Amino acid sequence: MAHRLIKIPPMLSATISMGIASLDGALFKEIGNCPHCGGRPMPYDTKTKNYATLLLPGGSRTVTVKVRRFLCKECGRLLYAEEPFYPDTRVGSAIVDLALSLSRTNSYSHAAAIMEALGIQMNRSSVRNYAKSNLPMTGFSSLYGLPLPNSLISLMGKSFSGTDDETAGVLRASGYPSRYMPPADNAGTAEEFFRRKMERKV
């Protein structure tokens, strides 16, 4: 079957890449009391995590962020600062949101191809796995005919210098993804959305 031609305005892919790339090296270090016992977390170390892999004219570039880790003084548990990642995922939450938003109206393989055209690496299997997960289907807006998640739009064209206010803004615009807990009834999740999408096709 012939693939649909993907036409992406260069300005769109450039502003997306610019915003994501500006997060490179950003440190996320804010944390409240221990969620397990209410104790006081003490700094332990800093972990580097891959936020996205950008596909640029000169080759691929991995964008990483740093996440401070803490030890609770009371219960000894290892804790992570607020971070721009959903629990148990390997790329930034805005990248996951993009994969799910594009899959609303496209096949998993075509969603992955659109992401590649936008300059973001993700394969079909990863898109499919997110679509079958209990991660949330977030809000989106249509730009150039594409359903882009608001979390990604908030990054477009930005230039971050790594201040605490800026990292807090990233978390806020992303809906504080590390706090996410799937609802017991699965309402509003990707698994529910795409299950119903398949049922409508039958």
Legacy VTK file of the C-alpha trace (Angstrom):
# vtk DataFile Version 3.0
C-alpha trace
ASCII
DATASET POLYDATA
POINTS 202 float
0.000 0.000 0.000
1.371 3.414 -0.971
2.372 5.720 1.860
0.715 9.100 2.108
3.047 11.966 1.321
4.015 13.823 4.485
4.488 17.545 4.010
5.717 19.414 7.072
6.376 23.175 6.922
10.090 23.681 7.692
9.223 26.415 10.196
7.087 23.974 12.203
9.752 21.292 12.500
12.396 23.942 13.247
10.438 25.542 16.087
9.632 22.127 17.580
13.286 21.072 17.442
14.414 24.396 18.899
12.100 24.112 21.874
13.006 20.506 22.650
16.733 21.099 22.175
16.658 24.035 24.584
15.820 21.593 27.395
19.167 19.845 26.954
20.944 19.760 30.307
18.046 21.298 32.258
18.013 20.313 35.938
14.764 19.325 37.624
15.257 19.438 41.383
11.995 20.417 43.083
10.390 17.994 45.511
7.910 18.132 48.360
7.771 15.938 51.434
8.171 12.188 51.090
4.923 10.820 49.599
5.308 7.642 51.656
5.846 8.966 55.167
5.835 12.763 54.942
9.498 12.913 55.887
12.116 15.350 54.673
14.010 14.371 51.492
17.761 15.011 51.410
19.734 15.378 48.134
21.351 12.104 47.062
22.551 12.354 43.456
21.547 13.483 39.963
20.427 11.165 37.168
20.612 11.980 33.462
17.584 10.858 31.432
16.913 10.901 27.678
14.093 13.313 26.858
14.041 12.922 23.063
16.131 12.042 20.036
16.017 14.749 17.388
16.610 14.021 13.709
18.569 16.986 12.390
20.177 17.678 8.999
23.599 16.877 10.477
22.458 13.661 12.165
20.607 12.596 15.292
20.937 14.367 18.634
19.872 13.023 22.007
18.385 15.660 24.295
18.917 14.837 27.955
17.717 16.395 31.185
18.949 15.951 34.739
16.716 14.832 37.579
17.782 15.224 41.194
17.270 12.199 43.416
16.734 12.284 47.155
16.764 9.977 50.160
14.033 10.390 52.736
15.565 11.000 56.169
12.712 9.177 57.854
11.982 6.035 55.808
15.121 5.867 53.648
13.277 5.587 50.332
14.884 6.851 47.125
12.792 9.666 45.656
12.860 11.576 42.370
12.256 15.287 41.948
9.279 16.408 39.866
10.258 15.479 36.309
8.869 15.840 32.760
8.305 12.092 32.359
5.330 9.833 32.902
6.024 6.946 35.312
7.863 4.029 33.685
8.481 5.745 30.334
11.761 6.345 28.536
11.114 9.621 26.709
9.742 12.993 27.747
6.027 13.314 28.373
5.529 15.828 25.544
6.998 13.274 23.113
4.603 10.596 24.368
1.730 13.082 24.106
2.715 13.784 20.491
2.711 10.087 19.577
-0.750 9.642 21.088
-2.178 12.826 19.566
-1.007 11.919 16.063
-2.455 8.424 16.488
-5.926 9.882 17.001
-6.373 10.138 13.245
-3.466 8.099 11.863
-2.208 4.541 11.982
0.670 3.856 14.366
3.127 3.552 11.488
1.960 6.808 9.909
2.083 8.588 13.276
5.707 7.446 13.623
6.423 8.661 10.081
4.933 12.084 10.875
7.096 12.287 13.995
10.142 11.509 11.870
9.126 14.249 9.418
8.839 16.608 12.395
12.387 15.667 13.369
11.621 13.374 16.323
12.665 9.735 16.433
10.110 7.130 17.477
9.307 3.803 15.858
5.927 2.234 15.179
6.264 -0.302 17.990
6.790 2.440 20.566
3.793 4.410 19.290
1.673 1.261 19.460
2.835 0.448 22.991
1.898 3.921 24.217
-1.495 3.599 22.536
-2.123 0.391 24.476
-1.024 1.898 27.792
-2.976 3.553 30.583
-1.300 6.916 29.953
-3.596 9.929 29.501
-4.955 11.367 26.274
-4.096 15.022 26.789
-5.438 18.209 25.224
-4.290 19.215 21.754
-4.624 21.981 19.186
-4.560 21.758 15.402
-1.525 23.358 13.756
-0.949 22.998 10.016
-3.584 20.271 10.050
-1.803 18.228 12.725
-3.230 17.500 16.192
-0.302 18.671 18.325
-0.468 18.243 22.112
-0.553 21.422 24.156
2.418 20.188 26.185
4.568 20.199 23.030
3.160 23.492 21.757
4.230 25.117 25.028
7.859 24.246 24.184
7.834 25.389 20.560
10.314 28.111 19.745
11.293 28.534 23.386
14.834 29.109 24.574
15.324 27.935 28.137
18.216 29.052 30.294
17.496 26.522 33.033
16.111 28.765 35.763
13.876 27.270 38.434
10.923 29.277 37.112
11.444 27.856 33.617
11.684 24.230 34.718
8.599 24.758 36.880
6.859 26.147 33.789
7.759 23.040 31.783
6.279 20.809 34.479
3.151 22.936 34.735
2.591 22.985 30.952
3.107 19.211 30.877
0.539 18.649 33.617
3.106 17.419 36.180
3.424 14.056 34.419
5.497 12.290 37.078
2.499 12.589 39.428
0.209 10.781 36.997
-1.829 7.886 38.348
-4.198 6.058 35.968
-7.854 6.107 37.019
-9.325 2.871 38.311
-11.940 2.820 35.544
-9.361 3.603 32.816
-11.396 6.653 31.748
-9.486 9.116 29.593
-6.579 6.767 28.990
-4.971 5.857 25.686
-6.039 2.227 26.039
-9.682 3.239 26.384
-9.533 5.776 23.534
-7.984 3.418 20.996
-10.144 0.477 22.053
-13.222 2.567 21.287
-11.635 3.753 18.055
-11.242 0.129 16.944
-14.806 -0.704 17.982
-16.135 2.101 15.780
-14.365 0.552 12.800
-16.057 -2.820 13.264
LINES 1 203
202 0 1 2 3 4 5 6 7 8 9 10 11 12 13 14 15 16 17 18 19 20 21 22 23 24 25 26 27 28 29 30 31 32 33 34 35 36 37 38 39 40 41 42 43 44 45 46 47 48 49 50 51 52 53 54 55 56 57 58 59 60 61 62 63 64 65 66 67 68 69 70 71 72 73 74 75 76 77 78 79 80 81 82 83 84 85 86 87 88 89 90 91 92 93 94 95 96 97 98 99 100 101 102 103 104 105 106 107 108 109 110 111 112 113 114 115 116 117 118 119 120 121 122 123 124 125 126 127 128 129 130 131 132 133 134 135 136 137 138 139 140 141 142 143 144 145 146 147 148 149 150 151 152 153 154 155 156 157 158 159 160 161 162 163 164 165 166 167 168 169 170 171 172 173 174 175 176 177 178 179 180 181 182 183 184 185 186 187 188 189 190 191 192 193 194 195 196 197 198 199 200 201
